[in-house]
Amino acid sequence: MNVSATLNVFRLFIQPQLCLPHLTVSSFDRVPLPLPNNKVKAVVLDKDNCFAKAHDDKVWPAYEPYWEKLRLQFPDAQLLIVSNSAGTNDDIGHGQAKLLEERTGVPVLRHSTKKPGCHGEIMEYFIGKGVVSSPKEVAIVGDRLFTDMLMANMMGSYGVWVRDGVIRSESLICKIERFVYDRLISWNFTPPS
């Protein structure tokens, strides 16, 4: 269970715009390079149904050419995978994180708190590597509004929502997220700036 998401989603009752992205794309390979926010120096990537099929530990084959462009644009410590599976305390011995790093060539954050609550650990990583000095210099790319985009806005970062993912999810939570997004946009809500 993701206690962090369960607790933090209550913020949306007071500030529903916290789950809104700054940019929406249909699929991972549609994220523009360079990013529209020219302050971005580092990118956080969600794994499942963002750049990889859910529960898979490699880049979706159709995204491999884009993946290489992204790695050139954001080399070394400027690109970080933050997953709610790989790299968490549920990942025994961080075996999944190590495999993912091997297969993608990108570091995976080891974190004790799941998204959206691990933003402090993300900033520690990037600041420790000398990549950024502010959350405004970080973009969060993910397929979930109530974890990835909520975290981006809680941090004061730039949120990029991959609306359909590798395979459009029809899970109840994803349907609820899309419904909430459509309502908020129709009511003229905008993400925090």
Secondary structure, DSSP 8 states (H G I E B T S, - for coil): --HHHHHHTTHHHH-GGGG--SEEESSGGGS-SS-SSTT--EEEE--BTTTB-TT--S--GGGHHHHHHHHHHS-GGGEEE--SSTTSTTSGGGHHHHHHHHHHSS-B---SS-TTTTHHHHHHHHHHTTS-SSGGGEEEEES-IIIIIHHHHHHT-EEEEESS-SS----HHHHHHHHHHHHHHHTT-----
